[in-house]
Amino acid sequence: MASDSIHRYRQFAASPIGVAEKTGELTSIRVINDYSFPDGASVNDFSNRVDFPEISYNPPKDIARQILELRIRFPCHPILIMLGDVSGAFCHIPVSAQHVHMFAFRFEGLLIIDLSCGFGWYGSPAYYSLAGSLINYLYQQQRPQPALAPLDSSSFVGNVWCDDHTCVELDTGTRCFEANLALRKAMAVVLGPNAINEEKFTTWSTSTKALGLIWNTASGTVSVPTEKLSKSLHQIALALNSTNCTLSTINKLIGRLRYVSTCFPAARPFYQNLQVFAGTFTRQHIRRTIPQDEREDLLWFQAVLELQHRFNSIPVEYFGDLLPPSRHVLMDASDSGLCVLETQLKQYIRMKFDATVRKSFAISNKCARINERSSGRTTLGPSMDGYRERPDSCSSSAWTQVTVHPPYNHLLNFWETISETMLSPTQRLENITLSGYNGVNSANGSAGLAGSPSPDDQQTRNSAASRHTDGSRG
């Protein structure tokens, strides 16, 4: 209908639209509906997110697990990977007739009503995930004929992220050929034959790019493309050179840095800090001063990204944190010092606090809390040949989970993670509290390696660290 008719039909909500070029396609554009405008009175503002379906995707870790499992089961046989894609994913999901009046826009004097989920609506990914999950379910219910796939005739294993489907299969008989047909059949059954995006269906190979990462099944590794790391450094430099920023700037940073967070768990606390800062913006286009803490986090990312070779050819077992701990390191802290005990090598490190440090504990609580001194014990790791220890984001003593005097722990985590990146980003550490275990002190007599702890130390002194080591990297 004519756009001037909207005044007679006040139930219609007309949102502005824009267009953007599709990546790698010079002649194709994507129409983006700005359902977030105007602030406070947009379609997204009036959408009840509580009723949205729960989104369930396969993270990159699941792809790494599938590659590792096949490499273990079939060590001498090639493993191939293929990508499948749905064309115009959201366009296949219709909008309820009761709510379609909310999805209108003006174009060349006409009022156009979009009958499918728009690209800019908050609910589009949630409602499409139902179709994506169903496609993946149907794909996994199929299997090749045993006679035609002698080594592995089990059901196919799929990985879905929105409209991207990643298939990892053993190259035996017709298994890969039948997996390709099975995925196409599942897409056609759920969304129709036009849903199959022939241009983005890749051939089976040992190396491909999926979810923004480069996977190599022959070597069992995953890498972050160098151009993504370079763009991240450029985005960080722009933010650091500005006194203030908009929500759009922070969201771009979060999008660029998610690859670092995925490949390097030590980055997750700093990444979460940026997400928290993004949540403090009350409006889309206002400008805010970047706090000093966030600037320091960006400096950390900048220092890590300078070591770009550390994000190249990361073994899938370390990328997905799929191996059991190979070393158990006992650590303890007290008012008199810090210590680390490696029982397998029968080595230990002991560092005593000097009089000045002990005096500062009595004067100020800023660096005197036992939780924060315990975090300092992990800085001893690089002193032991071949070992680097650091509390991960899931650790009980990670700085993001310490509510008392976090700046000191933040500083410790800053330097520990930088050291870890320089040596190897594949280390993992998790603190484990052992019930009924007296830690390093009891293992070495009544005096203990770290000295006699105060009563307040009991909360955090009984801990052990389990982590992975990789002698080939570092």
NUVEX-866141 format. One record per residue (C-alpha): residue number from 1; x, y, z. Coordinates in nm, 3 decimals. Example, Ala and Ser with C-alpha at 12.3 -4.5 7.8 and 13.67 -1.06 7.14 Angstrom:
REM residues 2
(site 1,(1.230,-0.450,0.780))
(site 2,(1.367,-0.106,0.714))
END
This chain:
REM residues 474
(site 1,(0.000,0.000,0.000))
(site 2,(0.104,0.364,-0.033))
(site 3,(0.323,0.485,0.254))
(site 4,(0.090,0.779,0.327))
(site 5,(-0.178,0.526,0.422))
(site 6,(0.004,0.450,0.745))
(site 7,(-0.176,0.740,0.912))
(site 8,(-0.506,0.559,0.856))
(site 9,(-0.367,0.234,0.994))
(site 10,(-0.202,0.337,1.318))
(site 11,(-0.146,-0.021,1.426))
(site 12,(0.143,-0.046,1.176))
(site 13,(0.494,0.028,1.303))
(site 14,(0.730,0.143,1.026))
(site 15,(1.100,0.102,1.103))
(site 16,(1.387,0.251,0.899))
(site 17,(1.596,0.023,0.678))
(site 18,(1.951,0.016,0.549))
(site 19,(2.158,-0.200,0.317))
(site 20,(2.503,-0.352,0.350))
(site 21,(2.720,-0.545,0.109))
(site 22,(2.750,-0.914,0.178))
(site 23,(3.102,-1.030,0.256))
(site 24,(3.276,-1.147,-0.060))
(site 25,(2.977,-1.070,-0.284))
(site 26,(3.011,-0.744,-0.478))
(site 27,(2.670,-0.766,-0.645))
(site 28,(2.465,-0.874,-0.342))
(site 29,(2.330,-0.663,-0.059))
(site 30,(2.166,-0.739,0.272))
(site 31,(1.862,-0.541,0.384))
(site 32,(1.887,-0.455,0.754))
(site 33,(1.580,-0.333,0.940))
(site 34,(1.659,-0.094,1.224))
(site 35,(1.414,-0.239,1.474))
(site 36,(1.602,-0.060,1.755))
(site 37,(1.491,0.287,1.643))
(site 38,(1.368,0.505,1.802))
(site 39,(1.519,0.454,2.147))
(site 40,(1.255,0.351,2.397))
(site 41,(0.979,0.310,2.140))
(site 42,(1.119,0.060,1.891))
(site 43,(1.003,-0.289,1.793))
(site 44,(1.290,-0.440,1.990))
(site 45,(1.194,-0.236,2.297))
(site 46,(0.840,-0.376,2.285))
(site 47,(0.950,-0.735,2.220))
(site 48,(0.902,-0.970,2.514))
(site 49,(1.232,-1.158,2.523))
(site 50,(1.112,-1.383,2.803))
(site 51,(0.898,-1.571,2.552))
(site 52,(1.180,-1.624,2.302))
(site 53,(1.287,-1.987,2.248))
(site 54,(1.613,-2.088,2.412))
(site 55,(1.906,-2.081,2.170))
(site 56,(2.120,-2.394,2.160))
(site 57,(2.426,-2.387,1.934))
(site 58,(2.741,-2.598,1.909))
(site 59,(3.042,-2.387,2.011))
(site 60,(3.381,-2.424,1.837))
(site 61,(3.484,-2.656,2.119))
(site 62,(3.246,-2.921,1.983))
(site 63,(3.419,-2.914,1.644))
(site 64,(3.754,-2.955,1.818))
(site 65,(3.617,-3.249,2.018))
(site 66,(3.489,-3.423,1.704))
(site 67,(3.825,-3.383,1.528))
(site 68,(4.016,-3.513,1.831))
(site 69,(3.788,-3.813,1.881))
(site 70,(3.820,-3.920,1.518))
(site 71,(4.198,-3.873,1.525))
(site 72,(4.218,-4.096,1.831))
(site 73,(3.985,-4.364,1.692))
(site 74,(4.135,-4.365,1.342))
(site 75,(4.494,-4.238,1.373))
(site 76,(4.605,-4.342,1.023))
(site 77,(4.303,-4.236,0.819))
(site 78,(4.217,-3.894,0.672))
(site 79,(3.948,-3.685,0.839))
(site 80,(3.756,-3.437,0.627))
(site 81,(3.550,-3.128,0.707))
(site 82,(3.266,-2.965,0.511))
(site 83,(3.050,-2.654,0.560))
(site 84,(2.682,-2.625,0.477))
(site 85,(2.482,-2.303,0.482))
(site 86,(2.116,-2.200,0.472))
(site 87,(2.033,-1.927,0.222))
(site 88,(1.849,-1.631,0.377))
(site 89,(1.803,-1.810,0.707))
(site 90,(1.565,-1.570,0.883))
(site 91,(1.356,-1.524,0.567))
(site 92,(1.225,-1.879,0.605))
(site 93,(1.073,-1.813,0.949))
(site 94,(0.725,-1.654,0.923))
(site 95,(0.594,-1.398,1.170))
(site 96,(0.266,-1.459,1.350))
(site 97,(-0.033,-1.293,1.182))
(site 98,(-0.117,-1.123,1.512))
(site 99,(0.217,-0.941,1.519))
(site 100,(0.304,-0.889,1.154))
(site 101,(0.187,-0.526,1.172))
(site 102,(0.500,-0.448,1.377))
(site 103,(0.736,-0.540,1.092))
(site 104,(0.674,-0.273,0.827))
(site 105,(0.903,-0.029,0.647))
(site 106,(0.880,0.238,0.376))
(site 107,(1.046,0.199,0.037))
(site 108,(1.000,0.431,-0.265))
(site 109,(0.662,0.560,-0.151))
(site 110,(0.529,0.218,-0.055))
(site 111,(0.455,0.065,0.282))
(site 112,(0.599,-0.288,0.282))
(site 113,(0.514,-0.546,0.547))
(site 114,(0.780,-0.810,0.609))
(site 115,(0.608,-1.145,0.667))
(site 116,(0.928,-1.313,0.792))
(site 117,(1.171,-1.250,1.075))
(site 118,(1.384,-0.944,1.000))
(site 119,(1.761,-0.931,1.020))
(site 120,(1.760,-0.663,1.290))
(site 121,(1.495,-0.806,1.523))
(site 122,(1.608,-0.949,1.856))
(site 123,(1.385,-1.255,1.820))
(site 124,(1.508,-1.367,1.477))
(site 125,(1.808,-1.574,1.597))
(site 126,(1.599,-1.737,1.870))
(site 127,(1.314,-1.844,1.643))
(site 128,(1.547,-1.956,1.364))
(site 129,(1.741,-2.171,1.612))
(site 130,(1.436,-2.402,1.625))
(site 131,(1.471,-2.470,1.252))
(site 132,(1.849,-2.498,1.275))
(site 133,(1.827,-2.748,1.560))
(site 134,(1.570,-2.954,1.369))
(site 135,(1.794,-2.964,1.061))
(site 136,(2.084,-3.083,1.275))
(site 137,(1.863,-3.343,1.447))
(site 138,(1.746,-3.490,1.115))
(site 139,(2.105,-3.495,0.989))
(site 140,(2.225,-3.686,1.295))
(site 141,(1.949,-3.946,1.257))
(site 142,(2.099,-4.065,0.929))
(site 143,(2.392,-4.297,0.872))
(site 144,(2.572,-4.454,0.576))
(site 145,(2.519,-4.810,0.464))
(site 146,(2.761,-5.038,0.656))
(site 147,(2.876,-5.214,0.341))
(site 148,(2.969,-4.882,0.178))
(site 149,(3.146,-4.731,0.482))
(site 150,(3.338,-5.024,0.634))
(site 151,(3.548,-4.834,0.889))
(site 152,(3.273,-4.620,1.037))
(site 153,(2.903,-4.665,0.967))
(site 154,(2.778,-4.485,1.279))
(site 155,(2.532,-4.196,1.266))
(site 156,(2.655,-3.863,1.138))
(site 157,(2.760,-3.598,1.390))
(site 158,(2.658,-3.239,1.317))
(site 159,(2.759,-2.901,1.455))
(site 160,(2.528,-2.605,1.406))
(site 161,(2.581,-2.234,1.473))
(site 162,(2.283,-2.030,1.358))
(site 163,(2.261,-2.110,0.984))
(site 164,(2.613,-2.259,0.956))
(site 165,(2.648,-2.637,0.968))
(site 166,(2.995,-2.789,1.014))
(site 167,(3.039,-3.158,0.934))
(site 168,(3.349,-3.354,1.037))
(site 169,(3.362,-3.712,0.914))
(site 170,(3.605,-3.996,0.851))
(site 171,(3.697,-4.043,0.486))
(site 172,(3.588,-4.403,0.438))
(site 173,(3.389,-4.542,0.148))
(site 174,(3.086,-4.328,0.068))
(site 175,(3.047,-4.182,0.419))
(site 176,(3.137,-3.823,0.326))
(site 177,(2.926,-3.835,0.008))
(site 178,(2.624,-3.962,0.200))
(site 179,(2.678,-3.703,0.477))
(site 180,(2.658,-3.426,0.216))
(site 181,(2.331,-3.565,0.083))
(site 182,(2.195,-3.612,0.436))
(site 183,(2.254,-3.245,0.526))
(site 184,(2.093,-3.123,0.204))
(site 185,(1.795,-3.350,0.260))
(site 186,(1.749,-3.222,0.617))
(site 187,(1.754,-2.858,0.498))
(site 188,(1.503,-2.929,0.222))
(site 189,(1.267,-3.115,0.455))
(site 190,(1.260,-2.837,0.717))
(site 191,(1.282,-2.519,0.507))
(site 192,(1.233,-2.629,0.147))
(site 193,(1.477,-2.681,-0.143))
(site 194,(1.541,-2.308,-0.182))
(site 195,(1.706,-2.304,0.161))
(site 196,(2.018,-2.482,0.034))
(site 197,(2.290,-2.223,-0.028))
(site 198,(2.489,-2.388,-0.306))
(site 199,(2.748,-2.108,-0.314))
(site 200,(2.850,-2.166,0.047))
(site 201,(2.844,-2.545,0.048))
(site 202,(3.212,-2.639,0.048))
(site 203,(3.376,-2.955,-0.076))
(site 204,(3.520,-3.209,0.167))
(site 205,(3.879,-3.118,0.257))
(site 206,(4.133,-3.136,0.539))
(site 207,(4.146,-2.758,0.585))
(site 208,(3.868,-2.500,0.583))
(site 209,(3.742,-2.187,0.756))
(site 210,(3.450,-2.235,0.994))
(site 211,(3.309,-1.995,1.256))
(site 212,(3.582,-1.749,1.165))
(site 213,(3.863,-1.995,1.250))
(site 214,(4.090,-2.202,1.026))
(site 215,(4.063,-2.574,1.099))
(site 216,(4.315,-2.835,0.983))
(site 217,(4.208,-3.194,1.042))
(site 218,(4.534,-3.339,0.906))
(site 219,(4.746,-3.170,1.174))
(site 220,(4.465,-3.143,1.428))
(site 221,(4.508,-2.769,1.475))
(site 222,(4.305,-2.448,1.471))
(site 223,(4.428,-2.097,1.391))
(site 224,(4.296,-1.743,1.406))
(site 225,(4.330,-1.570,1.066))
(site 226,(4.602,-1.305,1.078))
(site 227,(4.372,-1.048,0.917))
(site 228,(4.132,-1.081,1.211))
(site 229,(4.413,-1.024,1.460))
(site 230,(4.533,-0.721,1.261))
(site 231,(4.182,-0.575,1.252))
(site 232,(4.152,-0.629,1.627))
(site 233,(4.477,-0.440,1.687))
(site 234,(4.353,-0.156,1.467))
(site 235,(4.022,-0.138,1.655))
(site 236,(4.203,-0.134,1.990))
(site 237,(4.434,0.146,1.873))
(site 238,(4.134,0.355,1.768))
(site 239,(3.974,0.310,2.110))
(site 240,(4.294,0.389,2.302))
(site 241,(4.352,0.704,2.098))
(site 242,(4.001,0.831,2.177))
(site 243,(3.893,0.988,2.503))
(site 244,(3.536,0.861,2.467))
(site 245,(3.341,0.609,2.264))
(site 246,(2.992,0.495,2.168))
(site 247,(2.821,0.163,2.226))
(site 248,(2.884,0.080,1.860))
(site 249,(3.260,0.114,1.914))
(site 250,(3.257,-0.119,2.215))
(site 251,(3.039,-0.373,2.034))
(site 252,(3.285,-0.376,1.744))
(site 253,(3.567,-0.440,1.990))
(site 254,(3.374,-0.723,2.153))
(site 255,(3.309,-0.877,1.813))
(site 256,(3.672,-0.852,1.707))
(site 257,(3.812,-0.989,2.032))
(site 258,(3.585,-1.290,2.068))
(site 259,(3.834,-1.498,1.868))
(site 260,(4.106,-1.419,2.122))
(site 261,(3.873,-1.517,2.406))
(site 262,(3.783,-1.842,2.228))
(site 263,(4.143,-1.951,2.166))
(site 264,(4.299,-1.813,2.485))
(site 265,(4.097,-1.870,2.805))
(site 266,(4.315,-1.624,2.997))
(site 267,(4.151,-1.348,2.793))
(site 268,(3.801,-1.424,2.917))
(site 269,(3.809,-1.213,3.237))
(site 270,(3.928,-0.911,3.036))
(site 271,(3.672,-0.985,2.764))
(site 272,(3.394,-1.005,3.024))
(site 273,(3.503,-0.666,3.158))
(site 274,(3.438,-0.510,2.817))
(site 275,(3.096,-0.675,2.802))
(site 276,(3.009,-0.533,3.144))
(site 277,(3.118,-0.187,3.029))
(site 278,(2.899,-0.219,2.718))
(site 279,(2.603,-0.293,2.945))
(site 280,(2.644,0.044,3.119))
(site 281,(2.537,0.238,2.808))
(site 282,(2.179,0.354,2.848))
(site 283,(2.138,0.461,2.485))
(site 284,(2.273,0.353,2.150))
(site 285,(2.441,0.672,2.029))
(site 286,(2.561,0.849,2.344))
(site 287,(2.935,0.890,2.401))
(site 288,(3.106,0.792,2.725))
(site 289,(3.457,0.826,2.860))
(site 290,(3.648,0.498,2.858))
(site 291,(3.734,0.420,3.224))
(site 292,(4.096,0.357,3.320))
(site 293,(4.028,-0.009,3.404))
(site 294,(3.892,-0.073,3.055))
(site 295,(4.189,0.107,2.903))
(site 296,(4.423,-0.125,3.091))
(site 297,(4.227,-0.424,2.963))
(site 298,(4.266,-0.296,2.608))
(site 299,(4.640,-0.254,2.666))
(site 300,(4.649,-0.618,2.778))
(site 301,(4.475,-0.729,2.459))
(site 302,(4.715,-0.515,2.257))
(site 303,(5.018,-0.680,2.421))
(site 304,(4.876,-1.029,2.364))
(site 305,(4.783,-0.966,2.000))
(site 306,(5.136,-0.852,1.922))
(site 307,(5.232,-1.220,1.963))
(site 308,(5.026,-1.328,1.664))
(site 309,(5.222,-1.649,1.607))
(site 310,(5.084,-1.782,1.936))
(site 311,(4.739,-1.799,1.778))
(site 312,(4.859,-2.011,1.488))
(site 313,(4.826,-2.393,1.477))
(site 314,(4.686,-2.442,1.827))
(site 315,(4.627,-2.817,1.888))
(site 316,(4.255,-2.896,1.908))
(site 317,(4.301,-3.079,2.238))
(site 318,(4.425,-2.758,2.402))
(site 319,(4.186,-2.534,2.213))
(site 320,(3.892,-2.734,2.346))
(site 321,(4.051,-2.816,2.684))
(site 322,(3.984,-3.184,2.613))
(site 323,(4.280,-3.359,2.777))
(site 324,(4.293,-3.467,3.144))
(site 325,(4.546,-3.290,3.369))
(site 326,(4.902,-3.407,3.313))
(site 327,(5.053,-3.239,3.619))
(site 328,(4.935,-3.171,3.974))
(site 329,(5.111,-2.879,4.138))
(site 330,(5.053,-2.809,4.508))
(site 331,(5.064,-2.445,4.606))
(site 332,(5.024,-2.251,4.929))
(site 333,(5.059,-1.901,5.070))
(site 334,(5.089,-1.748,5.415))
(site 335,(5.198,-1.428,5.588))
(site 336,(5.562,-1.530,5.559))
(site 337,(5.584,-1.637,5.195))
(site 338,(5.470,-1.839,4.895))
(site 339,(5.558,-2.186,4.773))
(site 340,(5.501,-2.432,4.488))
(site 341,(5.558,-2.809,4.513))
(site 342,(5.584,-3.036,4.207))
(site 343,(5.564,-3.389,4.346))
(site 344,(5.643,-3.575,4.022))
(site 345,(5.974,-3.395,3.971))
(site 346,(6.032,-3.369,4.346))
(site 347,(6.102,-2.998,4.309))
(site 348,(5.974,-2.701,4.500))
(site 349,(6.003,-2.324,4.494))
(site 350,(5.989,-2.117,4.809))
(site 351,(5.982,-1.740,4.824))
(site 352,(5.992,-1.559,5.156))
(site 353,(5.853,-1.211,5.203))
(site 354,(6.110,-0.961,5.324))
(site 355,(6.054,-0.740,5.626))
(site 356,(5.922,-0.452,5.417))
(site 357,(5.653,-0.666,5.254))
(site 358,(5.548,-0.822,5.586))
(site 359,(5.525,-0.476,5.738))
(site 360,(5.300,-0.361,5.455))
(site 361,(5.064,-0.650,5.536))
(site 362,(5.019,-0.518,5.887))
(site 363,(4.972,-0.157,5.778))
(site 364,(4.738,-0.191,5.481))
(site 365,(4.482,-0.444,5.367))
(site 366,(4.515,-0.349,5.000))
(site 367,(4.766,-0.625,4.930))
(site 368,(4.740,-0.819,5.254))
(site 369,(4.431,-1.032,5.207))
(site 370,(4.511,-1.401,5.186))
(site 371,(4.312,-1.447,4.864))
(site 372,(4.532,-1.192,4.691))
(site 373,(4.858,-1.326,4.834))
(site 374,(4.750,-1.673,4.722))
(site 375,(4.710,-1.539,4.371))
(site 376,(5.070,-1.427,4.390))
(site 377,(5.188,-1.782,4.441))
(site 378,(5.108,-1.864,4.079))
(site 379,(5.365,-1.611,3.961))
(site 380,(5.629,-1.857,4.078))
(site 381,(5.533,-2.099,3.802))
(site 382,(5.765,-1.959,3.530))
(site 383,(6.060,-2.011,3.766))
(site 384,(6.016,-2.388,3.744))
(site 385,(6.146,-2.524,3.414))
(site 386,(5.863,-2.611,3.180))
(site 387,(5.584,-2.495,3.407))
(site 388,(5.357,-2.195,3.383))
(site 389,(5.071,-2.158,3.628))
(site 390,(4.790,-1.906,3.633))
(site 391,(4.433,-1.915,3.767))
(site 392,(4.199,-1.949,3.473))
(site 393,(3.866,-1.767,3.442))
(site 394,(3.700,-2.068,3.605))
(site 395,(3.948,-2.072,3.893))
(site 396,(3.830,-2.011,4.247))
(site 397,(4.094,-1.743,4.290))
(site 398,(4.051,-1.569,3.955))
(site 399,(4.051,-1.194,4.001))
(site 400,(3.704,-1.155,3.855))
(site 401,(3.562,-1.358,4.143))
(site 402,(3.747,-1.175,4.422))
(site 403,(3.515,-0.912,4.563))
(site 404,(3.764,-0.760,4.806))
(site 405,(4.040,-0.532,4.673))
(site 406,(4.029,-0.655,4.311))
(site 407,(4.289,-0.409,4.167))
(site 408,(4.582,-0.605,4.316))
(site 409,(4.454,-0.934,4.179))
(site 410,(4.383,-0.762,3.848))
(site 411,(4.747,-0.653,3.830))
(site 412,(4.869,-1.004,3.913))
(site 413,(4.646,-1.156,3.649))
(site 414,(4.768,-0.898,3.396))
(site 415,(5.134,-0.996,3.428))
(site 416,(5.074,-1.368,3.473))
(site 417,(4.869,-1.396,3.156))
(site 418,(5.118,-1.190,2.956))
(site 419,(5.395,-1.427,3.069))
(site 420,(5.181,-1.726,2.980))
(site 421,(5.116,-1.594,2.630))
(site 422,(5.485,-1.537,2.567))
(site 423,(5.559,-1.896,2.669))
(site 424,(5.253,-2.082,2.544))
(site 425,(4.879,-2.001,2.528))
(site 426,(4.785,-2.368,2.555))
(site 427,(4.833,-2.400,2.932))
(site 428,(4.524,-2.456,3.145))
(site 429,(4.494,-2.436,3.520))
(site 430,(4.208,-2.500,3.758))
(site 431,(4.225,-2.460,4.135))
(site 432,(4.088,-2.755,4.328))
(site 433,(4.002,-2.740,4.698))
(site 434,(4.086,-3.072,4.859))
(site 435,(3.862,-3.150,5.156))
(site 436,(4.054,-3.279,5.455))
(site 437,(4.391,-3.218,5.293))
(site 438,(4.646,-3.004,5.473))
(site 439,(4.814,-2.886,5.157))
(site 440,(5.184,-2.821,5.124))
(site 441,(5.235,-2.738,5.489))
(site 442,(5.131,-3.081,5.617))
(site 443,(5.329,-3.255,5.346))
(site 444,(5.647,-3.097,5.473))
(site 445,(5.620,-3.115,5.849))
(site 446,(5.471,-2.888,6.108))
(site 447,(5.659,-2.579,5.995))
(site 448,(5.560,-2.610,5.632))
(site 449,(5.724,-2.467,5.322))
(site 450,(5.547,-2.136,5.338))
(site 451,(5.575,-2.093,5.711))
(site 452,(5.306,-2.094,5.978))
(site 453,(4.988,-1.944,5.837))
(site 454,(4.750,-1.731,6.035))
(site 455,(4.401,-1.863,6.122))
(site 456,(4.255,-1.652,5.841))
(site 457,(4.462,-1.848,5.590))
(site 458,(4.259,-2.167,5.637))
(site 459,(4.000,-2.055,5.383))
(site 460,(4.236,-2.065,5.085))
(site 461,(4.548,-2.259,5.185))
(site 462,(4.420,-2.612,5.115))
(site 463,(4.433,-2.603,4.738))
(site 464,(4.596,-2.786,4.453))
(site 465,(4.632,-2.689,4.092))
(site 466,(4.570,-2.926,3.804))
(site 467,(4.686,-2.810,3.464))
(site 468,(4.797,-2.921,3.120))
(site 469,(5.152,-2.891,2.993))
(site 470,(5.275,-2.903,2.637))
(site 471,(5.643,-2.964,2.600))
(site 472,(5.636,-2.897,2.227))
(site 473,(5.510,-2.541,2.269))
(site 474,(5.697,-2.307,2.498))
END
